């Protein structure tokens, strides 16, 4: 074993440029794949975080008349009765400014509603409204100004703009507004539809919803309302990983090509070793060690480059147009599971690529070559 390792290291040192290119090919492929997966993770997590800034972790819709009290649960951080309706928001023309008109979803929150969305800094008051930042820009209104809300039943209410909020999710920032529960009840005529709930762990929303629902509520977790989006994001990550893994596969073929050339070049030496008593296993282990060293070195280099690349992208994030991609920048989220899976798959690809030169080395017949 030591003799085979010694010869493998000697072969790799003899051609430093070819060895460096093989290591670099595997390393770059692994680094690009890790960076792409980390960006996909960051995009998914960033979108979820941005969405949950102004979206309830759990909604419990009442099933009967009246709104029953919400049962206690250790996972619940905050809860409030709510009602939501669509409305046309209109800002009249003033001076040189033209009118502003846009549709929005008005979310009316009852007592404790501000604690549902602590990052938004809501201070709800009767007759007041908080607008998404993009919605406020579309309407052309500023805090302290007034606008008119028109419902589908032709009810009108004059509302004062108390402030605006920005989540980073353009769909929410451009289409949502928060008011107090009495405003929605007066505008649409509907009573509280149920409770919006904030949890300590948003990913347990389904479990907590089932525990709280009983026969009085219908639970709706945020994963259910955002299922299509989440599935698309996970599918995107899998497809992206598969496509970029082809870079690693090409690099592995480069390792195989290098080892095949070495076998062809070393045929006389292989025959001489066999004639001096070296076994097939010893000869095969030489090229197996070369493939293993190139694979391990390339994967280690790729992990280092991928980590440094992710750090750079975290420091200098890629900007995104919010209108198209929901987020204003592309976050990075590195996961140990991705590093382990990519490293394992890359090592496997490199080891498999070494089988062809290994088989070719084992087929060398010393008697024929030395004759």
C-alpha positions as CSV (number, residue, x, y, z in Angstrom):
1,X,0.0,0.0,0.0
2,X,2.8,2.4,0.9
3,X,4.7,1.6,-2.3
4,X,1.6,2.3,-4.4
5,X,1.0,5.6,-2.6
6,X,4.7,6.5,-3.1
7,X,4.5,5.9,-6.9
8,X,1.2,7.7,-7.2
9,X,2.7,10.8,-5.5
10,X,5.8,10.6,-7.7
11,X,3.6,10.5,-10.8
12,X,1.5,13.5,-9.7
13,X,4.6,15.5,-8.9
14,X,6.3,14.7,-12.2
15,X,3.6,16.5,-14.2
16,X,2.7,19.5,-11.9
17,X,0.9,21.5,-14.6
18,X,-1.4,18.6,-15.6
19,X,-2.0,17.8,-11.9
20,X,-2.9,21.4,-11.1
21,X,-5.3,21.6,-14.0
22,X,-7.1,18.5,-12.9
23,X,-7.3,19.7,-9.4
24,X,-8.5,23.1,-10.6
25,X,-11.2,21.6,-12.8
26,X,-12.7,19.6,-10.0
27,X,-12.3,22.5,-7.5
28,X,-13.9,25.1,-9.7
29,X,-16.8,22.8,-10.5
30,X,-17.4,22.1,-6.8
31,X,-17.1,25.7,-5.9
32,X,-19.6,26.9,-8.5
33,X,-22.0,24.2,-7.4
34,X,-21.7,25.1,-3.7
35,X,-22.2,28.8,-4.5
36,X,-25.2,28.1,-6.7
37,X,-26.9,26.0,-4.0
38,X,-26.1,28.6,-1.3
39,X,-27.6,31.3,-3.4
40,X,-30.7,29.1,-4.0
41,X,-30.9,28.5,-0.2
42,X,-30.6,32.2,0.5
43,X,-33.2,33.1,-2.1
44,X,-35.7,30.6,-0.6
45,X,-35.0,31.6,3.0
46,X,-34.9,35.3,2.2
47,X,-38.2,35.1,0.4
48,X,-39.8,33.2,3.3
49,X,-38.4,35.7,5.9
50,X,-39.6,38.7,3.8
51,X,-43.0,37.1,3.4
52,X,-43.4,36.3,7.1
53,X,-42.7,39.9,8.1
54,X,-46.2,40.8,6.9
55,X,-47.8,37.4,6.5
56,X,-49.3,35.4,9.4
57,X,-47.6,32.1,10.4
58,X,-51.0,30.6,11.0
59,X,-54.6,31.6,10.3
60,X,-57.5,30.1,12.2
61,X,-60.8,30.7,10.5
62,X,-63.9,30.5,12.6
63,X,-66.4,27.8,11.6
64,X,-69.5,29.0,13.4
65,X,-71.2,32.2,14.3
66,X,-69.3,34.4,16.7
67,X,-65.6,34.2,17.5
68,X,-64.7,31.7,20.2
69,X,-61.6,32.4,22.4
70,X,-58.3,31.0,21.2
71,X,-57.0,28.1,23.2
72,X,-53.5,28.6,24.8
73,X,-50.5,26.9,23.3
74,X,-46.8,27.2,24.3
75,X,-45.7,27.9,20.7
76,X,-48.0,30.9,20.3
77,X,-46.1,34.3,20.6
78,X,-49.0,36.6,19.6
79,X,-52.5,36.4,18.2
80,X,-55.2,38.8,17.2
81,X,-58.7,38.7,15.6
82,X,-58.6,39.8,12.0
83,X,-60.7,40.5,8.9
84,X,-59.4,41.2,5.4
85,X,-61.0,42.7,2.3
86,X,-60.1,44.2,-1.1
87,X,-60.4,47.9,-1.6
88,X,-59.6,50.6,-4.1
89,X,-57.4,53.3,-2.6
90,X,-57.7,56.7,-4.1
91,X,-55.6,59.8,-3.4
92,X,-57.2,62.9,-4.9
93,X,-55.3,65.3,-7.2
94,X,-53.6,68.2,-5.4
95,X,-52.0,71.1,-7.0
96,X,-49.4,69.9,-9.5
97,X,-49.8,66.2,-8.4
98,X,-52.2,64.0,-10.3
99,X,-54.4,61.5,-8.5
100,X,-53.1,58.2,-7.2
101,X,-55.2,55.0,-7.6
102,X,-54.4,51.4,-6.7
103,X,-56.0,48.2,-5.4
104,X,-54.9,46.7,-2.1
105,X,-55.7,44.0,0.4
106,X,-56.7,45.7,3.7
107,X,-55.9,43.5,6.7
108,X,-57.8,44.6,9.8
109,X,-56.3,43.6,13.1
110,X,-57.9,43.6,16.5
111,X,-56.3,43.9,19.9
112,X,-52.7,42.7,19.9
113,X,-52.4,43.0,16.2
114,X,-49.2,45.1,16.4
115,X,-47.3,42.2,18.1
116,X,-48.1,39.9,15.2
117,X,-45.6,41.8,13.0
118,X,-43.0,43.4,15.3
119,X,-40.6,44.2,12.4
120,X,-43.1,46.5,10.8
121,X,-43.5,48.8,13.7
122,X,-47.3,49.1,13.4
123,X,-49.2,51.5,15.7
124,X,-52.7,51.0,14.5
125,X,-55.4,53.6,15.3
126,X,-59.0,54.1,14.2
127,X,-59.1,55.7,10.8
128,X,-55.4,55.1,10.1
129,X,-53.6,52.9,7.6
130,X,-50.1,51.5,7.1
131,X,-49.2,51.0,3.4
132,X,-46.6,48.8,1.8
133,X,-43.7,50.9,0.6
134,X,-44.3,50.1,-3.1
135,X,-48.0,50.7,-2.6
136,X,-47.4,54.1,-1.0
137,X,-45.1,55.0,-3.9
138,X,-47.7,54.0,-6.4
139,X,-50.3,56.1,-4.7
140,X,-47.9,59.0,-4.2
141,X,-48.9,59.5,-0.5
142,X,-46.8,60.3,2.5
143,X,-47.4,59.9,6.3
144,X,-49.9,62.4,7.5
145,X,-51.8,62.6,4.2
146,X,-55.3,61.2,3.6
147,X,-56.8,58.9,1.0
148,X,-60.2,57.3,0.4
149,X,-60.8,53.5,0.5
150,X,-63.7,52.2,-1.7
151,X,-65.0,48.7,-1.1
152,X,-66.8,46.4,-3.5
153,X,-70.1,47.3,-1.8
154,X,-69.4,51.0,-2.6
155,X,-68.7,51.9,1.0
156,X,-66.2,54.7,1.4
157,X,-63.9,55.6,4.3
158,X,-61.4,58.4,4.7
159,X,-58.1,57.1,6.0
160,X,-55.0,58.8,7.3
161,X,-51.7,57.4,6.3
162,X,-49.8,56.6,9.5
163,X,-46.7,55.2,7.9
164,X,-45.4,52.6,5.5
165,X,-43.5,49.3,5.8
166,X,-41.0,47.4,3.6
167,X,-40.6,43.6,3.8
168,X,-38.4,43.0,0.7
169,X,-41.2,40.9,-0.9
170,X,-42.5,43.1,-3.6
171,X,-45.8,41.3,-3.8
172,X,-46.6,42.3,-0.2
173,X,-45.0,45.7,-0.4
174,X,-47.1,46.6,-3.4
175,X,-50.5,45.1,-2.5
176,X,-51.0,45.0,1.3
177,X,-52.1,47.6,3.9
178,X,-52.9,47.3,7.6
179,X,-55.7,49.0,9.4
180,X,-57.6,48.4,12.6
181,X,-60.4,45.7,12.7
182,X,-63.2,48.3,13.0
183,X,-62.1,49.9,9.7
184,X,-62.5,46.7,7.8
185,X,-65.8,45.9,9.5
186,X,-67.1,49.3,8.6
187,X,-65.9,49.1,5.0
188,X,-67.0,45.6,4.2
189,X,-69.7,44.9,6.8
190,X,-68.0,41.6,7.8
191,X,-67.1,40.6,11.3
192,X,-63.8,39.1,12.5
193,X,-63.0,36.0,10.3
194,X,-60.8,34.3,12.9
195,X,-57.3,34.8,14.3
196,X,-53.9,35.5,12.9
197,X,-51.2,33.8,15.0
198,X,-47.5,34.3,15.3
199,X,-45.4,31.3,16.4
200,X,-42.0,30.8,17.9
201,X,-41.1,28.4,15.1
202,X,-43.0,29.2,11.8
203,X,-42.1,25.8,10.4
204,X,-44.4,24.1,13.0
205,X,-47.4,26.0,11.8
206,X,-49.2,22.9,10.6
207,X,-48.7,21.0,13.8
208,X,-49.8,23.9,16.0
209,X,-52.8,24.6,13.7
210,X,-54.1,21.1,14.1
211,X,-53.7,21.4,17.9
212,X,-55.5,24.7,18.1
213,X,-58.3,24.1,15.6
214,X,-60.5,21.5,17.3
215,X,-64.0,21.7,15.9
216,X,-64.2,25.5,16.1
217,X,-61.6,26.6,13.7
218,X,-60.2,25.8,10.2
219,X,-56.4,26.1,10.3
220,X,-54.4,27.4,7.4
221,X,-50.6,27.4,7.8
222,X,-48.4,29.7,5.7
223,X,-46.8,26.6,4.0
224,X,-50.2,25.8,2.6
225,X,-50.9,29.2,1.1
226,X,-47.3,29.5,-0.2
227,X,-47.1,25.8,-1.3
228,X,-46.8,26.5,-5.0
229,X,-44.0,29.0,-4.5
230,X,-42.1,26.8,-2.1
231,X,-42.3,23.8,-4.4
232,X,-41.1,25.8,-7.4
233,X,-38.2,27.1,-5.4
234,X,-37.2,23.6,-4.2
235,X,-37.6,22.2,-7.8
236,X,-35.4,25.1,-9.0
237,X,-32.7,24.2,-6.5
238,X,-32.7,20.5,-7.6
239,X,-32.6,21.3,-11.3
240,X,-29.9,24.0,-10.8
241,X,-27.8,21.6,-8.8
242,X,-28.1,18.8,-11.3
243,X,-27.2,21.1,-14.2
244,X,-24.2,22.6,-12.5
245,X,-23.0,19.2,-11.3
246,X,-22.3,18.5,-15.0
247,X,-19.3,20.8,-14.5
248,X,-18.0,18.5,-11.9
249,X,-18.7,15.5,-14.2
250,X,-16.7,17.2,-17.0
251,X,-13.8,17.8,-14.6
252,X,-14.0,14.2,-13.5
253,X,-13.6,13.1,-17.2
254,X,-10.6,15.4,-17.3
255,X,-9.1,13.4,-14.4
256,X,-9.9,10.2,-16.2
257,X,-8.2,11.5,-19.4
258,X,-5.1,12.4,-17.4
259,X,-4.9,9.0,-15.8
260,X,-5.4,7.2,-19.1
261,X,-2.5,9.2,-20.6
262,X,-0.4,8.2,-17.6
263,X,-1.3,4.5,-18.1
264,X,-0.3,4.7,-21.8
265,X,2.9,6.5,-20.9
266,X,3.8,4.1,-18.1
267,X,3.1,0.8,-19.9
268,X,6.8,-0.2,-20.0
269,X,7.2,0.7,-16.3
270,X,4.0,-1.2,-15.4
271,X,5.3,-4.3,-17.3
272,X,8.7,-4.0,-15.5
273,X,7.0,-3.8,-12.1
274,X,4.9,-6.8,-12.9
275,X,8.0,-8.7,-14.1
276,X,9.8,-7.8,-10.8
277,X,7.0,-9.4,-8.8
278,X,4.5,-6.6,-8.2
279,X,0.9,-7.9,-8.2
280,X,-2.0,-6.6,-10.2
281,X,-3.4,-5.2,-7.1
282,X,-0.3,-3.1,-6.4
283,X,-0.3,-1.7,-10.0
284,X,-4.0,-1.0,-9.8
285,X,-3.6,0.7,-6.4
286,X,-1.1,3.2,-7.9
287,X,-3.7,4.6,-10.3
288,X,-6.5,4.2,-7.7
289,X,-4.4,6.4,-5.4
290,X,-3.9,9.0,-8.1
291,X,-7.6,9.2,-8.8
292,X,-8.3,9.4,-5.0
293,X,-5.7,12.1,-4.4
294,X,-6.9,14.2,-7.3
295,X,-10.5,13.8,-6.2
296,X,-9.8,14.6,-2.5
297,X,-7.6,17.5,-3.4
298,X,-10.1,18.9,-5.9
299,X,-13.0,18.6,-3.5
300,X,-11.0,20.2,-0.7
301,X,-10.0,23.0,-3.0
302,X,-13.6,23.4,-4.2
303,X,-14.9,23.6,-0.7
304,X,-12.4,26.3,0.2
305,X,-13.1,28.3,-3.0
306,X,-16.9,27.8,-2.6
307,X,-16.8,29.0,1.0
308,X,-14.7,32.1,0.0
309,X,-17.0,32.8,-2.9
310,X,-20.1,32.6,-0.6
311,X,-18.4,35.0,1.8
312,X,-17.8,37.4,-1.0
313,X,-21.4,37.2,-2.2
314,X,-22.6,37.8,1.3
315,X,-20.4,40.9,1.6
316,X,-21.3,42.1,-1.9
317,X,-24.8,40.7,-2.5
318,X,-26.2,40.5,-6.0
319,X,-28.9,43.1,-6.6
320,X,-32.3,42.0,-8.0
321,X,-35.2,43.9,-9.4
322,X,-38.0,43.5,-6.8
323,X,-40.7,43.6,-9.5
324,X,-39.5,40.4,-11.0
325,X,-37.8,38.4,-8.3
326,X,-39.6,39.5,-5.1
327,X,-36.3,40.4,-3.3
328,X,-34.2,43.4,-3.8
329,X,-30.9,41.5,-3.3
330,X,-29.9,37.8,-3.4
331,X,-28.9,36.5,0.0
332,X,-26.5,33.6,0.6
333,X,-27.2,30.7,3.0
334,X,-24.5,28.1,3.4
335,X,-25.6,24.7,4.7
336,X,-23.3,21.9,6.0
337,X,-25.6,19.4,4.3
338,X,-25.0,20.9,0.9
339,X,-21.2,20.8,1.4
340,X,-21.3,17.2,2.5
341,X,-23.6,16.1,-0.3
342,X,-21.6,18.0,-3.0
343,X,-18.4,16.6,-1.6
344,X,-19.7,13.1,-1.6
345,X,-21.1,13.2,-5.1
346,X,-18.0,14.9,-6.5
347,X,-15.7,12.2,-4.9
348,X,-17.9,9.5,-6.2
349,X,-17.8,11.0,-9.8
350,X,-14.0,11.3,-9.6
351,X,-13.5,7.7,-8.3
352,X,-15.8,6.3,-11.0
353,X,-13.8,8.2,-13.6
354,X,-10.6,6.5,-12.3
355,X,-12.0,3.0,-13.1
356,X,-11.3,3.2,-16.8
357,X,-7.5,3.9,-16.5
358,X,-7.4,1.4,-13.6
359,X,-8.9,-1.3,-15.7
360,X,-6.6,-0.4,-18.6
361,X,-3.5,-0.7,-16.2
362,X,-4.7,-4.1,-15.0
363,X,-4.9,-5.4,-18.6
364,X,-1.2,-4.7,-19.3
365,X,0.5,-8.0,-20.0
366,X,4.2,-7.8,-19.0
367,X,5.3,-10.7,-21.2
368,X,3.9,-9.1,-24.3
369,X,5.3,-5.6,-23.5
370,X,8.9,-6.8,-22.6
371,X,9.1,-9.1,-25.5
